[in-house]
Amino acid sequence: MTREEKITQLIAKIPGLSDYRLGLVQSMVQVFSQPWIIKRVSDSDIISEFALLDFGDVLRIHHCFSREPFSKDKFEFALEAVLRASGVAAELAPRGRRGYDIKISGHNVSLKTEAAKAIRADILHISKFMELGGGQWGDDPNDLVGLRHQFLDNLAGIDRILVLRALRKGEPDYLYELVEIPKDLLKRASAGRLEMRIESAQYPKPGYCFVENAGELLFSLYFDGGGERKLQIKGLRKVLCKVHASWQFDSPQQNQDRELV
């Protein structure tokens, strides 16, 4: 179907829409007509110029109907659809598979999101990189060796790690960025300094793996002994990562308010 045929088809359907549905269409059209700031690095092999536009439009449509940041499941489905539309081979991992979330151009890619209220522009914090299920974990500091091994085993099945970060959440505007964490950086945890928090009231006892370079902290793994028994990545410096793209746009509600003034 040509562009002209699509327009003709849409125009023909408009008179049959209810007032509410007409308002929804009007809201989306208004959002698409608003100025925005979008960027991509020229050497990105993930986000093309087409994908930059299309993924940004998905984000803007999402915020027509929600003030909540883009969730991980929406990120997965949207990225697959956008990449396919731009000619990139992309396929979501089978449901329930541990490790990677999507295969892009033959590479196993893990997708994460970050949208905490206290998010920092220069520091990444992945609150749940993976679950820590089996294995010995109690109050023996040596148990951290096994937990780190679980992390490294999980990492072995992943080729790349992408994080969609919601840096601003509609006050006054939205700002998202897509950041890649180098796998080789995370592999440095194999030589990290382990420390169990014996004084903690939690059981199993939480612990850390500190990854440093010449006394400077690059990031840490946090073995969370809470109910979920999960592994977090804390304090990872964004300067060590690659920012593939960013999308900045006004809140749809703000655009409506401006029209009323």
C-alpha positions in Angstrom: 0.0 0.0 0.0 1.4 3.4 -1.0 1.6 6.4 1.3 -1.2 8.1 -0.5 -3.4 5.0 -0.2 -2.8 4.8 3.5 -3.8 8.5 4.0 -7.0 8.0 1.9 -7.9 5.0 4.0 -7.3 6.8 7.3 -9.4 9.8 6.2 -12.2 7.6 5.1 -12.4 6.0 8.6 -12.3 9.2 10.6 -16.0 10.1 10.3 -16.9 6.8 11.9 -14.9 7.4 15.1 -16.6 8.3 18.4 -15.7 11.6 20.0 -13.4 9.8 22.4 -11.6 7.9 19.8 -11.3 11.0 17.7 -9.7 12.7 20.7 -7.2 9.9 21.0 -6.2 10.2 17.4 -5.9 14.0 17.8 -3.7 13.6 20.8 -1.3 11.3 19.0 -1.1 13.6 15.9 -0.4 16.6 18.2 2.4 14.7 19.9 4.0 13.8 16.5 3.9 17.5 15.5 5.8 18.7 18.6 9.5 19.5 18.5 12.0 17.1 20.1 15.7 16.5 20.5 16.9 13.1 19.3 20.5 12.0 18.9 22.5 8.9 18.0 26.2 8.2 17.7 27.3 7.8 14.1 28.9 4.4 14.7 25.9 2.8 16.4 25.2 -0.7 14.9 22.0 -0.9 17.0 20.2 2.3 16.4 20.0 3.5 12.8 18.5 6.9 11.7 15.2 5.1 11.0 15.3 3.2 14.3 16.0 6.5 16.1 12.9 8.0 14.8 10.7 5.0 15.2 11.7 4.1 18.7 11.3 7.7 19.7 7.7 7.7 18.3 6.9 4.6 20.4 8.1 6.4 23.5 6.0 9.4 22.7 2.9 7.3 22.0 3.4 5.5 25.3 3.4 8.8 27.2 0.2 9.8 25.5 -1.5 7.3 27.8 0.9 6.8 30.7 3.1 8.9 33.0 5.0 5.8 34.0 8.5 5.1 32.5 8.7 2.6 29.7 8.8 -0.9 31.2 11.1 -3.8 30.4 8.5 -5.8 28.5 7.5 -2.8 26.4 11.2 -2.2 25.7 11.7 -5.7 24.5 8.7 -5.8 22.2 9.3 -2.2 20.9 13.0 -2.8 20.1 12.3 -6.0 18.2 9.6 -4.3 16.1 11.6 -1.2 15.4 14.8 -3.1 14.5 12.8 -5.4 12.2 11.2 -2.4 10.5 14.6 -0.9 9.8 15.9 -4.1 8.2 17.8 -5.5 11.2 17.4 -9.2 12.1 15.9 -9.3 15.6 14.0 -12.0 17.5 12.9 -12.1 21.2 14.2 -15.0 23.2 11.8 -17.8 24.0 9.6 -17.0 27.0 11.1 -18.1 30.3 14.7 -18.4 29.0 17.3 -17.1 31.4 20.2 -14.9 30.2 19.6 -13.0 27.0 16.3 -11.3 26.1 16.7 -10.7 22.3 18.9 -11.9 19.5 20.1 -9.0 17.3 22.0 -9.8 14.1 23.0 -13.1 15.6 24.1 -11.7 19.0 22.5 -12.6 22.3 21.5 -9.3 24.0 20.4 -8.7 27.5 18.0 -5.8 27.9 17.6 -3.8 31.1 15.8 -0.7 32.2 16.6 2.0 34.8 14.0 4.5 36.0 14.6 4.9 39.7 13.5 8.2 41.3 17.0 8.9 42.4 18.6 8.0 39.0 21.9 9.7 38.3 22.9 10.8 34.8 26.6 9.7 35.3 26.1 6.4 37.2 24.2 3.3 36.2 22.4 1.1 38.7 20.8 -2.1 37.5 18.5 -3.2 40.4 18.0 -6.7 39.1 20.6 -8.0 36.7 19.8 -11.6 37.5 18.3 -13.9 40.1 20.5 -15.8 42.4 18.7 -19.1 42.8 20.6 -22.2 43.8 24.0 -22.7 45.4 25.4 -22.4 48.9 24.6 -19.0 50.4 24.6 -18.4 54.2 27.0 -16.4 56.4 30.3 -17.8 55.1 32.2 -15.2 53.2 33.5 -17.9 50.9 29.9 -18.3 49.6 30.4 -15.1 47.6 32.8 -17.0 45.3 30.0 -19.3 44.2 27.6 -16.3 43.7 30.1 -14.5 41.6 30.5 -17.7 39.5 26.8 -17.7 38.9 27.1 -14.2 37.6 30.0 -15.0 35.3 28.2 -18.1 34.0 25.2 -16.0 33.2 27.4 -13.5 31.5 29.0 -16.2 29.3 25.6 -16.7 27.5 25.3 -12.9 26.7 27.1 -11.0 24.0 25.9 -7.5 24.7 24.0 -5.6 27.4 21.7 -2.6 26.6 20.0 -0.4 29.2 17.1 2.0 28.5 17.4 4.8 31.1 14.6 7.2 31.9 16.6 10.2 33.2 13.6 12.6 33.3 10.0 11.5 33.7 7.8 14.3 32.5 8.9 17.0 35.0 9.3 19.1 32.9 10.0 16.7 30.1 11.0 13.2 29.2 14.6 12.1 28.6 15.5 8.6 27.7 18.9 7.2 26.6 20.1 3.8 25.4 23.4 2.8 26.9 25.5 -0.3 26.3 27.5 -1.7 29.1 30.7 -3.4 27.7 30.7 -7.1 28.5 34.5 -7.0 29.0 34.0 -4.5 31.7 31.6 -6.8 33.7 34.0 -9.7 33.2 36.5 -7.9 35.3 34.4 -9.0 38.3 36.3 -12.3 38.1 39.2 -10.5 39.9 37.0 -8.3 42.1 37.4 -7.9 45.8 34.7 -9.8 47.7 33.3 -8.6 51.0 30.4 -10.1 53.0 28.4 -7.9 55.3 28.4 -10.2 58.3 26.9 -7.5 60.5 23.7 -7.4 58.4 20.5 -8.8 60.0 19.6 -10.4 56.6 20.0 -14.1 56.0 21.6 -15.1 53.8 24.1 -12.3 54.4 24.4 -9.8 51.6 27.8 -9.1 50.0 29.7 -7.1 47.5 32.2 -7.7 44.7 34.2 -4.4 44.2 35.8 -4.0 40.8 38.5 -1.4 40.9 41.3 0.0 38.8 44.3 1.6 40.6 42.2 2.2 43.6 39.3 3.7 41.7 35.9 2.0 41.9 34.6 1.1 38.4 31.4 -0.7 39.7 30.3 -3.2 42.2 28.2 -6.3 42.3 25.7 -6.5 45.2 24.5 -9.9 46.2 21.1 -9.0 47.7 20.2 -11.4 50.4 16.6 -10.2 50.6 13.5 -12.1 49.5 14.3 -12.1 45.8 17.9 -13.2 46.2 19.0 -11.1 43.3 22.2 -9.6 41.9 22.5 -5.8 41.5 25.1 -3.8 39.6 25.8 -0.6 41.5 27.9 2.5 40.9 28.8 1.8 37.3 30.3 4.9 35.6 28.6 5.8 32.4 31.8 7.2 31.0 32.9 3.6 30.7 29.9 2.7 28.5 28.6 3.7 25.1 25.5 5.9 24.7 23.9 4.8 21.4 21.0 7.2 21.4 18.8 9.6 23.4 15.3 11.0 23.1 14.1 14.2 24.7 10.5 15.4 24.3 7.8 17.4 26.2 5.1 15.8 28.3 1.9 15.5 26.2 0.0 17.0 29.1 2.3 20.1 29.0 1.6 20.4 25.3 -2.2 20.4 26.0 -1.8 23.0 28.7 0.1 25.3 26.4 -2.7 25.2 23.9 -5.2 26.3 26.6 -3.1 29.3 27.5 
